[in-house]
Amino acid sequence: MSTSITRVFDLLPYNLENFPKEEFISGKIKGKWEKYSTKHFCEVTDNLSRGLTTLGIKKGSRVAVMSHNRPEWNICDYGIMQLGAYQIPLYPTLAEHDVKFIIEDAEITIVFVSDETLYQKVTAVCQEIKHEVKVFTFDQVQGANHWQEVVEVGKSTNVDLDSYRKAVSAEDILTLIYTSGTTGTPKGVMLTHDNLVKNFVKSAIIFPTEIKVSLSFLPLSHIFERMISYLYAYFGVSVYYAESMDTIVADIQEVKPNAFSTVPRLLEKVYDKILEKGKDLKGIKRGIFFWSLALAEKFDGNNGWWYNFKLGIARKLVFKKWQEALGGRIVVLVSGGAALNPRLCRIFWAAGMPVFEGYGLTETSPVITVNHFGATMFGTVGTVIEGVEIKIAEDGEILVRGHNVMKGYYKRDDLTAETIDSEGWFHTGDIGEILEGKFLKITDRKKEIFKTAGGKYVAPQMLENRYKESPLIEQIMVLGENRKFPSALIVPAFPALKAWCAKKGIDYSTNEEMIKNEQVLEKYNQIIVALGAEFGKWEQVKRFALLPKEFSIDGGELTPKLSFKRKVVLEKYAAIIEKIYKDAENYKA
């Protein structure tokens, strides 16, 4: 293989040389697949690059992409980066004030947007910005400039792209990714070509060679899925973008992928649906289903011949149907973004669909550690990738050093100095421990651990992950800073609650009414007591409130990678929280 990869855009000639195919990257848009062969993808990318040069884009320029996953996202990504310009991803759900801040802070001159809604949002913002910003759309939008116009101009522009490519070194900045974080103003993370190239090359241990087809639905604007997209290209894997989160099930059935990356919540939902179907079975079928499930919970990869014999039967009778629900050709699933319940991980492995959990941050390009076929330990996020070091600080914080650590925060030397110390260790803000000398276990976010009025420390994530094992709980946030005891805000899984009410003969009216129902409240109390039993008395949730509506990105309670903005939630539901503690005092009185 003669093409060496030192910059991310080297993946294109590498693919043309080694894996040319008819379906390189495909996206489902308005119910129809738009497919790009490797050759066509590279031609369009080069023409886009040439067109961008006529708009003044050169090394160091800033160009943003604000779109859901589709092939045009990748075309723009490669087209921008091979000129040495910085590609800046903008989440489609970003609030207007954040879009304005990022465009001004990064001095962005061109924004590519996917559709009319985003076009209206960005053009409204650009009217308040002093410098000129050109906006191009992927969809045909009346009155808007279409991205193909840039491609067409590029076709008739004689530009030597090699001179641009040669001017880009591995150490040059590839992208600025603004992390919303859970508090404060967005920070621009500067990642280099070398950061990303080494990250996907060293993370390649997660994929065996038989992976040929993948489905993608996590946002490319997040570093996790973006790195995975480069990893797919490195392996010559065909990528298919699901149309939306609502169409995933149908798209999986159509694409029948060998792999996809996901967040734990999706796997939890898949499992909950399978469990509901299992509960509806009768007689011997029901018995076999729950016998198989009990067997799966004991899976550790080294159970011996008798266990494996029984597992073989369970796979034929029960788990084969689970595999078919995910297309029937899964070789590996990659989970990131939040903690995956170890029990769920065992069950998927036992069902013949290994889930590799990894860990990282935007600032670490992102992978720090990952489980893989060579080394997996349930309940951990795996071992460090080659060329990266970790150590645990005295206060339990995980520190990281290596090729994956960012260049720094854009225009924020003060913040960079706060997070990367003089010895090059990046301070993650996560608390963890190292098991068996090599497996990293995350125990909580340093900033999220709170202290009760009694001086006891509580790690909310561990509690939340345990409580989420209940199929009746969609979301839960544990709180209690300076309070007498921990409490929780709970969003019920309303479809499951509806089914439970039907079985109990309880008339279901509206979500708002049902969260006040005495029998419903008693059921949730039982769940909280039962699932919290293994924790210390001071950690256990004593009181809770049920909420009628899910926390969301649009509502401002979640970050784009679905972490809680705890400060926002505490402010938004302050009255409900106060009532929880006031009622507890009155009850005791």
KAZIHU-V828162 format. One record per backbone hydrogen bond with DSSP energy under -0.5 kcal/mol. CO is the residue of the C=O (numbers start at 1). NH is the residue of the N-H. If there is no record, write none. Layout:
BEGIN
co = <CO & CO>
nh = <NH & NH>
END
This chain:
BEGIN
co = <2 & 4 & 7 & 8 & 9 & 9 & 10 & 11 & 12 & 13 & 14 & 15 & 21 & 22 & 24 & 25 & 26 & 27 & 27 & 29 & 32 & 33 & 34 & 36 & 36 & 37 & 38 & 39 & 40 & 41 & 42 & 43 & 44 & 45 & 46 & 47 & 48 & 49 & 50 & 51 & 51 & 52 & 52 & 53 & 58 & 61 & 62 & 62 & 63 & 64 & 65 & 65 & 66 & 70 & 70 & 71 & 72 & 73 & 74 & 75 & 76 & 77 & 78 & 80 & 80 & 81 & 84 & 85 & 86 & 86 & 87 & 87 & 88 & 91 & 95 & 95 & 96 & 97 & 98 & 99 & 100 & 101 & 102 & 103 & 103 & 109 & 110 & 111 & 111 & 112 & 113 & 114 & 115 & 116 & 117 & 118 & 119 & 120 & 121 & 122 & 123 & 125 & 126 & 134 & 135 & 136 & 137 & 139 & 141 & 145 & 146 & 146 & 147 & 147 & 148 & 149 & 150 & 151 & 152 & 153 & 154 & 156 & 157 & 159 & 160 & 160 & 161 & 162 & 163 & 165 & 167 & 169 & 170 & 172 & 174 & 175 & 175 & 176 & 177 & 177 & 178 & 179 & 187 & 187 & 188 & 188 & 189 & 189 & 190 & 190 & 191 & 191 & 192 & 193 & 194 & 195 & 196 & 197 & 198 & 199 & 200 & 201 & 202 & 203 & 204 & 206 & 208 & 210 & 212 & 213 & 213 & 214 & 216 & 219 & 222 & 223 & 224 & 225 & 226 & 227 & 228 & 229 & 230 & 231 & 232 & 232 & 233 & 238 & 239 & 240 & 240 & 241 & 244 & 245 & 247 & 248 & 249 & 250 & 251 & 252 & 258 & 258 & 259 & 260 & 262 & 263 & 263 & 264 & 265 & 266 & 267 & 268 & 269 & 270 & 271 & 272 & 273 & 274 & 275 & 276 & 277 & 278 & 282 & 282 & 283 & 284 & 285 & 286 & 287 & 288 & 289 & 290 & 291 & 292 & 293 & 295 & 296 & 304 & 305 & 306 & 307 & 308 & 309 & 310 & 311 & 312 & 313 & 314 & 314 & 315 & 318 & 318 & 319 & 320 & 321 & 322 & 323 & 323 & 324 & 332 & 333 & 333 & 334 & 335 & 341 & 342 & 343 & 344 & 345 & 346 & 347 & 348 & 349 & 354 & 354 & 355 & 356 & 357 & 359 & 359 & 361 & 361 & 362 & 363 & 366 & 368 & 369 & 370 & 372 & 375 & 377 & 382 & 383 & 385 & 387 & 389 & 391 & 391 & 393 & 396 & 397 & 398 & 399 & 400 & 401 & 402 & 408 & 409 & 412 & 413 & 414 & 415 & 416 & 419 & 419 & 421 & 425 & 426 & 426 & 429 & 429 & 430 & 431 & 431 & 433 & 433 & 435 & 435 & 439 & 440 & 441 & 444 & 445 & 445 & 450 & 451 & 452 & 456 & 458 & 458 & 459 & 459 & 460 & 461 & 462 & 463 & 464 & 466 & 467 & 470 & 472 & 472 & 475 & 477 & 479 & 480 & 483 & 483 & 486 & 486 & 487 & 488 & 488 & 489 & 490 & 490 & 491 & 491 & 492 & 493 & 493 & 494 & 495 & 496 & 497 & 498 & 499 & 500 & 501 & 501 & 502 & 505 & 507 & 510 & 511 & 513 & 513 & 514 & 517 & 518 & 519 & 520 & 521 & 522 & 523 & 524 & 525 & 526 & 527 & 528 & 529 & 530 & 532 & 536 & 536 & 543 & 545 & 547 & 552 & 552 & 553 & 557 & 559 & 563 & 564 & 565 & 565 & 566 & 567 & 568 & 569 & 571 & 573 & 574 & 575 & 576 & 577 & 578 & 579 & 580 & 581 & 582 & 583 & 584 & 585>
nh = <4 & 6 & 10 & 11 & 12 & 13 & 14 & 15 & 16 & 17 & 18 & 19 & 38 & 24 & 239 & 36 & 241 & 29 & 34 & 32 & 29 & 35 & 27 & 24 & 25 & 41 & 42 & 43 & 44 & 45 & 46 & 47 & 48 & 49 & 50 & 51 & 52 & 53 & 54 & 54 & 55 & 55 & 57 & 56 & 61 & 86 & 109 & 110 & 88 & 112 & 67 & 90 & 114 & 73 & 74 & 75 & 76 & 77 & 78 & 79 & 80 & 81 & 82 & 83 & 85 & 84 & 60 & 87 & 63 & 88 & 89 & 176 & 65 & 94 & 98 & 99 & 100 & 101 & 102 & 103 & 104 & 105 & 106 & 107 & 108 & 134 & 64 & 113 & 136 & 66 & 138 & 139 & 119 & 120 & 121 & 122 & 123 & 124 & 125 & 126 & 127 & 128 & 129 & 111 & 145 & 113 & 147 & 141 & 144 & 137 & 149 & 150 & 150 & 151 & 152 & 153 & 154 & 155 & 156 & 156 & 157 & 158 & 159 & 161 & 163 & 164 & 165 & 166 & 167 & 168 & 169 & 172 & 194 & 193 & 87 & 177 & 191 & 178 & 179 & 189 & 180 & 187 & 179 & 189 & 190 & 410 & 177 & 191 & 407 & 408 & 174 & 175 & 196 & 197 & 198 & 199 & 200 & 201 & 202 & 203 & 204 & 204 & 205 & 206 & 207 & 208 & 211 & 212 & 238 & 258 & 259 & 240 & 242 & 222 & 226 & 227 & 228 & 229 & 230 & 231 & 232 & 233 & 234 & 235 & 236 & 237 & 236 & 214 & 26 & 216 & 242 & 28 & 247 & 248 & 251 & 252 & 253 & 254 & 255 & 256 & 331 & 332 & 215 & 334 & 336 & 266 & 267 & 268 & 269 & 270 & 271 & 272 & 273 & 274 & 275 & 276 & 277 & 278 & 279 & 280 & 281 & 281 & 285 & 286 & 287 & 288 & 289 & 290 & 291 & 292 & 293 & 294 & 295 & 296 & 297 & 298 & 299 & 308 & 309 & 310 & 311 & 312 & 313 & 314 & 315 & 316 & 317 & 318 & 319 & 320 & 321 & 322 & 323 & 324 & 325 & 326 & 326 & 328 & 327 & 260 & 335 & 356 & 262 & 358 & 345 & 346 & 347 & 348 & 349 & 350 & 351 & 353 & 352 & 333 & 356 & 357 & 335 & 371 & 368 & 369 & 364 & 366 & 365 & 406 & 361 & 385 & 359 & 383 & 375 & 372 & 380 & 440 & 370 & 388 & 403 & 401 & 393 & 399 & 396 & 432 & 393 & 428 & 391 & 426 & 389 & 405 & 190 & 412 & 416 & 417 & 418 & 419 & 420 & 421 & 427 & 424 & 421 & 400 & 428 & 446 & 447 & 398 & 443 & 444 & 435 & 441 & 438 & 439 & 435 & 381 & 433 & 431 & 448 & 449 & 458 & 482 & 455 & 452 & 450 & 460 & 462 & 463 & 464 & 465 & 466 & 467 & 468 & 469 & 470 & 473 & 474 & 493 & 491 & 489 & 487 & 483 & 453 & 454 & 542 & 543 & 479 & 490 & 545 & 477 & 492 & 547 & 474 & 475 & 494 & 496 & 497 & 498 & 499 & 500 & 501 & 502 & 503 & 504 & 505 & 506 & 505 & 507 & 509 & 514 & 515 & 516 & 517 & 517 & 521 & 522 & 523 & 524 & 525 & 526 & 527 & 528 & 529 & 530 & 531 & 532 & 533 & 533 & 535 & 539 & 540 & 488 & 490 & 492 & 557 & 558 & 556 & 565 & 562 & 559 & 566 & 568 & 569 & 570 & 571 & 572 & 573 & 574 & 577 & 578 & 579 & 580 & 581 & 582 & 583 & 584 & 585 & 586 & 587 & 588 & 589>
END
